[in-house]
């Protein structure tokens, strides 16, 4: 589905870059030189091996250089890395976990969404398009203990595949909310079913997609961050069965454990999906 006022790649990229700088940039300091040297050398060696294996020409090299420059000019490094690299980093970072599976955060997270309690509705516009969706669940520890006071941060795209704060003419906190579980770790959230969407294609990432003959689609999904004191933060996306791009998501973020089971209910749907969090290491 295409929105009437779709954000440009440059505007969306600029927002994602500023969010990264304000939320995460401080965490990049302090990496030991030996670690930087090891990773940088191995990445460069992999590039060198690809050049030798496929006999890359100067024309292809210059095309790459031009494209890398345009990624920066379009502000699309967050999009490029989140779409094509983050899913592997996430797999490595969470391979030890016994609780729920997670997946990528993506570039559209915004902290401090409005608090809605244990049972509430996510902020929406009047007559927000989309099928009504009621989501119930429980947050527990791998020990089986219910985690009262756990935070479930939810954000997702609207029926046009757009995110508030990253697209024009959408209220600041539309389809973004924080829910806090009750004493039994339970929550109930009222929202609408999101739509599949294409990542921005008018910038450098779109040029790569077109040149490679790929598609730009992400399946419909709900983003969540689930946290509780003494437990590891879980970041995940939840997907809907039957979406044509579950099997070829451009971001390679779909996992079988993250598929929902929506059931019809009145004029909408209901889902039951809970979270098991690992104790902090």
C-alpha atoms as one frame of an Amber mdcrd trajectory, in Angstrom:
protein
   0.000   0.000   0.000   1.363   3.426  -0.905   0.678   6.494   1.216  -0.301
   9.841  -0.273   2.551  11.585   1.548   5.314   9.004   1.655   8.507  10.158
   3.399  11.589  10.564   1.260  14.616   8.376   1.861  16.631  11.450   2.838
  14.085  12.652   5.415  13.577   9.183   6.886  17.333   8.588   6.932  17.994
  11.895   8.648  15.468  11.046  11.375  16.989   7.590  11.891  20.500   9.052
  12.054  19.507  11.651  14.645  17.750   8.981  16.725  20.873   6.839  16.678
  23.047   9.769  17.721  20.768  10.672  20.630  19.986   7.137  21.843  22.989
   4.932  21.080  25.993   6.915  19.880  27.616   7.073  23.327  27.795   3.260
  23.445  30.297   3.038  20.579  33.233   4.431  22.584  35.786   2.266  24.338
  36.236  -0.653  21.948  39.809  -1.987  22.443  42.199  -1.256  19.564  43.008
  -4.960  19.208  39.311  -5.730  18.658  38.932  -2.905  16.128  42.018  -4.124
  14.264  40.801  -7.733  14.196  37.316  -6.924  12.894  38.436  -4.269  10.408
  41.130  -6.528   8.928  38.778  -9.488   8.522  36.064  -7.374   6.899  38.608
  -5.932   4.467  40.031  -9.392   3.757  36.518 -10.609   2.918  36.105  -7.682
   0.512  39.493  -8.395  -1.059  38.587 -12.069  -1.476  35.334 -11.133  -3.247
  37.190  -8.800  -5.624  39.712 -11.501  -6.519  37.149 -14.291  -6.813  34.862
 -12.359  -9.158  37.518 -10.301 -10.984  35.892  -6.986 -10.079  36.593  -4.323
 -12.702  37.452  -0.649 -12.192  34.008   0.246 -13.573  32.375  -1.913 -10.891
  34.698  -0.532  -8.224  33.825   3.048  -9.157  30.131   2.181  -9.180  30.561
   0.878  -5.622  32.436   4.018  -4.560  29.705   6.220  -6.052  27.012   4.203
  -4.291  28.767   4.346  -0.906  29.020   8.127  -1.241  25.293   8.337  -1.999
  24.427   6.188   1.043  26.047   8.836   3.214  24.561  11.765   1.310  21.079
  10.233   1.612  21.563   9.535   5.329  20.780   5.863   4.741  23.509   4.136
   6.745  21.037   3.267   9.560  18.602   1.816   7.014  21.274  -0.119   5.119
  22.808  -1.634   8.256  19.475  -2.411   9.921  18.072  -4.093   6.806  21.073
  -6.139   5.639  23.394  -6.561   8.623  21.577  -6.298  11.963  19.836  -9.694
  11.803  23.214 -11.488  11.991  24.429  -9.303  14.878  21.163 -10.059  16.713
  21.557 -13.817  16.174  25.072 -13.764  17.646  24.169 -11.475  20.544  21.240
 -13.634  21.708  22.330 -17.181  20.843  22.753 -18.017  24.561  19.141 -17.261
  25.491  16.714 -19.873  26.750  13.644 -17.609  26.698  11.877 -15.962  23.797
  13.534 -15.451  20.456  14.096 -11.866  19.390  14.916 -10.137  16.152  16.106
  -6.792  14.830  15.083  -3.432  16.261  15.169  -1.599  12.949  15.587   2.172
  12.506  12.168   3.362  13.736  12.262   2.859  17.515  11.630   5.907  19.716
  12.069   5.632  23.515   9.654   6.912  26.172   6.373   6.218  24.411   3.332
   7.170  26.558   2.470   4.829  29.437  -0.848   2.986  29.040  -0.921   0.678
  32.083  -1.448  -3.077  32.082  -4.623  -2.869  30.001  -5.025  -0.080  27.548
  -5.130   1.176  23.983  -2.204   2.412  21.970  -2.500   6.064  20.876  -4.250
   6.362  17.509  -5.876   8.954  15.310  -9.648   9.209  15.136 -10.893   6.399
  12.878  -7.404   4.920  12.547  -7.488   2.603   9.491  -6.889  -1.097  10.088
  -8.489  -4.156  11.619  -8.942  -3.850  15.382  -6.471  -6.078  17.223  -6.605
  -7.134  20.890  -3.405  -8.660  22.206  -3.167 -10.446  25.561  -0.145 -12.094
  27.113   2.047 -12.669  30.138   5.678 -11.887  30.853   7.558 -14.498  32.883
  11.128 -15.438  33.710  12.795 -18.639  32.515  12.308 -19.783  36.136   8.542
 -19.633  35.565   8.015 -16.646  37.863   5.552 -14.010  36.709   7.198 -10.634
  36.136   4.925  -7.919  37.452   5.942  -4.400  36.487   7.616  -5.548  33.254
   7.574  -3.051  30.395   6.186  -3.920  26.974   7.038  -1.156  24.504   5.029
  -1.462  21.296   5.347   0.432  18.034   4.306  -0.371  14.491   3.455   1.028
  11.078   0.006   2.266  10.131  -2.236   1.034   7.308  -0.031   2.909   4.819
   3.156   1.305   6.161   4.319   4.568   7.774   5.745   5.243  11.246   5.031
   8.268  13.392   8.029  10.607  13.826   9.466   9.274  10.555   6.726  10.384
   8.157   4.890  13.697   7.745   1.385  14.511   8.980   1.204  11.774  11.641
   0.750  12.628  15.362   3.966  12.279  17.377   3.055   9.147  19.354   0.644
   7.526  16.921   0.795   3.719  17.261   3.488   3.930  19.957   2.856   2.979
  23.570   4.384   1.520  26.731   2.437  -1.057  28.755   3.339  -2.219  32.281
   2.303  -5.708  33.368   0.121  -6.328  36.440   1.184  -8.355  39.496   0.715
 -11.584  37.522   2.819 -10.313  34.612  -0.212  -9.951  32.371  -1.078  -7.282
  29.829  -3.853  -6.495  27.357  -3.232  -4.155  24.421  -5.736  -2.715  21.958
  -4.310  -1.586  18.627  -4.871  -2.157  14.895  -3.266  -4.656  12.581  -0.318
  -3.083  10.708   0.258  -3.355   6.972   3.225  -4.694   4.996   5.371  -1.959
   3.502   8.362  -1.260   1.311  11.471   0.332   2.744  12.246   3.720   1.108
  13.398   3.165  -2.470  14.112   6.683  -3.724  17.604   6.779  -2.186  20.807
   4.743  -2.268  19.265   1.592  -0.782  16.582   1.681  -3.452  19.265   1.960
  -6.130  20.932  -1.192  -4.788  17.607  -3.038  -4.716  16.828  -2.054  -8.311
  20.319  -2.853  -9.583  20.261  -6.289  -7.936  16.705  -7.113  -8.998  15.523
  -7.534  -5.403  12.228  -6.462  -3.843  11.887  -3.910  -1.022   9.048  -5.448
   1.008   8.804  -6.141   4.722   5.915  -8.300   5.971   3.425  -6.767   8.403
   4.799  -6.809  11.946   4.529  -5.507  15.489   7.721  -4.189  17.107   8.283
  -4.780  20.826  10.860  -4.254  23.512  10.197  -6.216  26.693  12.145  -5.475
  29.865  12.057  -6.270  33.577  14.532  -5.627  36.436  17.174  -8.335  36.662
  16.423  -9.689  33.189  17.831  -9.242  29.707  16.057  -6.844  27.382  14.161
  -8.619  24.601  13.720  -6.867  21.263  11.473  -8.606  18.762   9.051  -8.296
  15.876   5.883 -10.372  15.669   4.520 -11.448  12.300   1.197 -12.564  10.831
   0.749 -15.904   9.048  -0.032 -15.839   5.355   1.945 -12.714   4.530   3.560
 -13.248   1.116   6.868 -11.796   2.336   7.333 -13.834   5.511   9.648 -16.115
   3.542  11.602 -13.425   1.678  11.635 -10.443   4.037  14.129  -7.872   2.722
  15.501  -7.576   6.293  15.757 -11.369   6.875  14.162 -10.869  10.314  11.294
 -13.403  10.348  11.632 -16.468  12.599   9.026 -19.239  13.043   8.850 -18.541
  16.789   7.706 -14.989  16.070   4.600 -15.877  14.064   1.275 -14.957  15.687
  -2.014 -16.871  15.535  -4.762 -14.252  15.084  -8.331 -15.356  15.735 -11.454
 -13.531  14.489 -13.405 -11.772  17.239 -16.352  -9.499  16.503 -15.208  -6.812
  14.101 -11.535  -7.513  14.715  -8.978 -10.107  15.792  -7.432 -11.362  19.009
  -3.946 -12.732  19.618  -2.369 -14.432  22.634   1.398 -14.150  22.802   3.596
 -13.931  25.894   7.278 -13.478  26.648   9.829 -15.465  28.646  12.824 -13.358
  29.659  16.289 -14.633  30.523  17.854 -13.502  33.814  20.575 -10.910  33.297
  24.067 -12.385  32.985
